[in-house]
Amino acid sequence: MYWEYLFMNMYLKSLNRVVALGGGHGLGRVMVSLSHLGSRLTGIVVTSDNGGSSGRIRQSEGGIAWGDLRNCLNQLINKSNVISNIFNYRFKGIGDLSGHNLGNLILKALDNLSIRPLEVINIIRNLFKIESFLIPMTEKAVDLVAIDKNDILIYGETAIDILKLPPKYLKLYPDVSSTIEGLKFINKADLILIGPGSFYTSLIPILLVKEIALSLSNTKAIVVFIDNLSNEISLAASSLTVFEKILIMEKYIGGKMIDALIVTPDTNIKGVENRLIIRDFLGDVNMPYHHDIILLNKALDKIIKLKNY
């Protein structure tokens, strides 16, 4: 056990820069799992949500969706911190504040007082002594738009999430640019992680930012897709095989770039057998639909070893 602990993450620790793409609970879990990398870890976070507290704030105040960024920040915050409990507080009752997350409101207030959203994130990082970086996929207001099988325009993530069949096409409206910082981290990455998370609404939007897609298509980093541990609530997303997910992602990126996959033992891997696959159940025993921090580290460490040595 001592020697296993001593050499755990040996290959991960050798990396200079790891970048994780996604949103919500999935990206937050990955960030927590790899937080031992400190400032060598960067999360690039989806900002196109138009539902819940984030959507209501966007409707009244404009700007980016803060919910996924808040979720990632909160998972990285020391849970014993009293201020972190305030940051995660959600209002109840039937008034105007009902359903709002206090963290979202704080982030939006800071946004109104700042020059750019990235400044807001760095204020919170410094306040809670978070070493790892978090970068919004864009600092401009943007929404996800889908074209369904009948060529009907579906506007916004909440509407796309309830589609019964996979959309024919997805795009961002309006076209937006990535941050310079996000591109810099991607271009310097040794390891890039995509997922887990809601496929159409947490993962794909980031790949639709043209500069990010171009950087990913040119990367020399090892690129790993981490699939969900269970089927999504979205019927359209849950109907996809892992092979179909890879095809969709690489279509938007513009070429083959996913080197390895982490999937569950019962995942249908037909069509992706020529890629490196870690096929194991990595669920946390206390939270079955979340990846176990140690097991995920071991799986990623194994991938780096097999790809580099």
Protein Blocks (a to p, Z undefined) as FASTA:
>chain_A
ZZmmmmgoklmmmpmbdcdedehjllmmmmmmmmmnmmmbccdddfkbcghjllmmmmmn
gpjdfklmmmmmmmmpcfklmklmmmmpccehjbfknopafklmmmmmmmmmpmbfklmm
mmmmmmnopabdcddfbfcdcddddddfkopacedjklmmmpcbdcfbdcddddddddfk
lmmmmmmpcbdcededdfklmmmmmmmpmklmmmmmmpcbdcdddddfbdcfblklmmpc
fklmmmmmmmmnopafbfbdcddfklcfehilmpccddddfbdfklmmbccfklmmmmmm
mmmmmmmZZ
